[in-house]
Amino acid sequence: MTIQTVMLVEDEPEIREMLSFALTRAGFTTVGAASAEEALQLLDGPLPGVVIIDWMLPGASGIELARRLRRDELFAELPLIMLTARGEEADKLKGFESGIDDYITKPFSPKELIARIRALQRRSGGTVDGRLTIGDLTVDLKSHRLTVGDTPIHLGPTEFRLLTFLMQHPDRAFDRAQLLDRVWGRSVYVEERTVDVHVLRLRRALKSCQLDGLIETVRGVGYRLAPAAHDSRA
């Protein structure tokens, strides 16, 4: 999943389908979950860009789900929107105290929800038009393409996900375990050295445009994407 993917945690199929239709028309990809437990299972894979959570869910509530996500380092920065019929001030405060980023009360306009998602993406550093750009390096998440200027660069699917994740978090170092969780997902069991193999492949692909230095090795930690390396090349 990518920044353009929205997870809908809503137990009423009609509402989930309505939201999915509206979001798909707006250019998003959606994935649905009918409970907190199902949402957590789906989150074992690559992370979505935004999670919309209904307060009233079977089993664990949306509030409990939000609290659980915020306690987990992997999901600490994941944008969360609470969708609920509870409109009292005390309920809103409880929602925000659970760690959500925005709160929308029912009934609501799908257009307002889409506007809130895009605003949240801007605040969280996400992309609104489906593109990530550093200098003349551009990743198009909709078409799944990488270009440097007008030159297309071929990447395998794992290298594409790895580069996308690093571009979403520039200048931040990640160890191999964190990259496995964020790019491969927790449900995938591979050795940490697998990260090194795919970083090497990514660097080889970027070397044709002299951009292999973008992916830096942080001694004793792991890897980071360093935009300054691109700037110094100019």
N, C-alpha and C positions, 0 to 999 in steps of 0.2 A: 504493500500500500504506500501511497505517497501523500504529499501535502495537498493534492487535489482529491484525495479520497476522504469521504465523510462517513464515519460509523454512526449508525442510528440505533440507539438502544431504546427500543419502544416495544411494549408487549402487544399493542393493538395493531393487527396486520393492516387495517384500513389506513390508519395514520402513517404507519411506516411506508406503505406503498405510495401514499400521496406525497410524502416528503421526498421519497426516492425519485418520483416522477419530476417534481419541481427542481430538485437539485441536479438531476441528470440533464434537464433542459438548460440549466445554467452552466453546464460544462463540467460538473463534478462527477466522480465515480462514487457509488455508495455501496456500503455493506451493512446488512441488518443483523441485529441480535434482539431476541425477545426477552432476555433476562441478563442480570449482572454476570451470572455464571457463564452464559454463552459469550458475552462480550469479552470476558477475561480469556476464554479459550481462543477467540479470534485474535486477541492482542498478543498471543504467543508468536504470531508472525510479524512481518514488517508493519510498522506503525502507520495509522492513518494520519491525516493532517489535522482533523478536528473530530471530537466525539460529542454527539448530542445525546443527552441522557434524560429520559423521563423519570420524574421523581418516584411515581408509583409503579414499581415493578414487582413481579412475583418473586418470592424469596427475599434476597437482599434488595434494599431500596436503592434508588438512584443516589441518594445522599451517602449511603454506605459504600457504594461503588466508587463515588468520587473520592471519598476519604481513603479508600484502599489504594486507588491509583496514585494519590499524592504521597502516600507513605513509601511508594516504590520508586527508587531512583530512576528506573527505566522510563517511568511515566510522569516524572515530576514536572516536565515542561510541556506535556501534551495538552493542547487547548481543549477545554471542556465547556460545554454550554448546557445549562439545565433547562429543560422544557417541562412546564408543569401548570396545572390549574390553580395551584396555590399562589395567591397574589398578595397575601398579608406581609407587612413589613418584617414581622418576626420570621416568617418562612424564608423570605429573601435573605435575611441576615444568616439564617442557618445554612442556606445554600452556599453563600459566599464563604462562610466559615469552613465549609467542607472542602474548599479549594477550587470551586468552579470559577471560570473567567467571565461568564455572562449568564443572564437569567432572563428567560422569556416566558411570559404567562399565556396560557390558552384562554380564549381563542386567539390566534395569531395569523398574520399574513405570511405566506411562504416567501414573498418578496422581502419582507422585513428580516426573516431568518437568514436569507441569502446575504443581505446587506450586513447583518451582524457577523456572519461567518467571514466575509471578506475583510471587515474591519478588524476582526480578531486576528486574522492572518497577517494583516499589516502590522499590528502591534507586536505579534510574536515573531516577526521576521520572515513569515511565509511568503510564498509567491501567489499573486492573485490571478495573473494571466497564464499560469502554467509554465513559466520559464524562470530559470535561475541563471544569473549572469555574473561573471567575474572578468573584468576587462573584455576581451573579445571571445572569451570562452562562454558558450551558452548551452544549457541543457533545457530541452523542450520536453516537459513531462507528458504532454498530451500525445505527441508523435513519437516519443521515446527516442529522440535523436540528440546527438552531441555535435556541435559545430564550433569551429574556431574561425571567426570571420565568416566567410562563405564556404569554408572547407568542411565537409562532413568527416567525422571521425567515428569509425566503427568500434563499438564496445559490446562485449558480451553482457547478458542480463545482470549477472552479479556485479561486474565492474560498473555497470550503469547505476545500479542501486547504491553501490559504495561511493561513487563520485557524487551522486545526488545528495546522500546523507552528509558527506563532508562539506559540500557547498552550502548546505543549510546551516552548518555550524562552523563557519570559518574561524581560524586561529584557535580552535579548541582542540586540545589533545585528547585522544581516546585510546584506552588500552585495548588489547585484542579481544578480551572478554566482552567489553562494552560494544565493540563493533560487531561481534557475533550476535549479541542480543538485538542490536538496532537494525542490522542489515539482513542477517540470516533469520532472526527470530529465535525465541527461546525453545520452540518445539523442534528445532533442527539441531542434531547433535553431531558436530564436527570438531576436529582438533583446532586449537588456536593457531597453529602454523598455517592453516588454510587461509587465514587473513593475509599472511605474508605472500602467499602465492598469488592472490588476487590483487594485492597492491602492486606486485611486480608486473602483472599483466596490464594493470591500469597505467603504470608509468611507461611501459613500452608503447602503449597506444598514444599517450600524450607526447612521447618523445619526438614523433614526426613533426610536431609543431613547436618543439623546444619548450614544452610545458611540463615535462616530467618532474621538474623541481618544485612544482606546486604541492606535491604530496611529500611532506617532510617526515623523516623518522625522528621521533622524540626519544632520545636514549633513556632507557629504563622505564619508559611508559608505553609508547606505541606509535601512533601516527596522527598527523594533523594536516589540514589544508591551509597553506599560508599564502593569502593573496599578495603579500609583499614580494613573494618570489616572482609573481607575474609582473608586478609593477617594475621590479628591478631589471627585468628582461627588456622592457620597452626602451 
